Amino acid sequence: MDERTPVEMDDDERDAFLGTGGTGVISVPTPADDPPHAIPVSYGYDATETTFYFRLAVGSDREKGDVAGRTVTFVTYGHEDDAWESVIAVGRLEKTTAEPIATETLQGLERVHIPIVDVFGEPPRTVSFEYFRLVPERLTSRKESRTEV
């Protein structure tokens, strides 16, 4: 029999798990009595700068509203060798076109792969998208560890 316990991943394990991109869920805060607005997203990850990139639908008709400058929580998870792994990043979303970060963003976007995953109730060609980045203020990564008992 084995015992399963969560342990922190080291940076190399975390970066290997995240790869250059994948999918996860981003949660955007809402007014005090409402639950957070959580949406499935695709992401790109730049291990060199420990930065996430997102392609998000934008527009005044979107439930999440304008996300630029808002603190969000991003979660991605998976299973490998019958054990779970997860990463949680918390920080402010920044538009990639913002002047002070535009050059950094171009370099970072060259190192990532953002899968195009469209889960909309309307044709994607009618949806406007913008790119955002998240430099985590908090970043946790855990995996399941098994020990023989």
Secondary structure, DSSP 8 states (H G I E B T S, - for coil): -EEEEEEE--HHHHHHHHTTEEEEEEEE---TTS--EEEEEEEEEETTTTEEEEEEEESTTSTT---TT-EEEEEEEEEETTEEEEEEEEEEEEETT-GGGHHHHHHHHTT---------SS-GGGSEEEEEEE--SEEEEEEEEEEE-
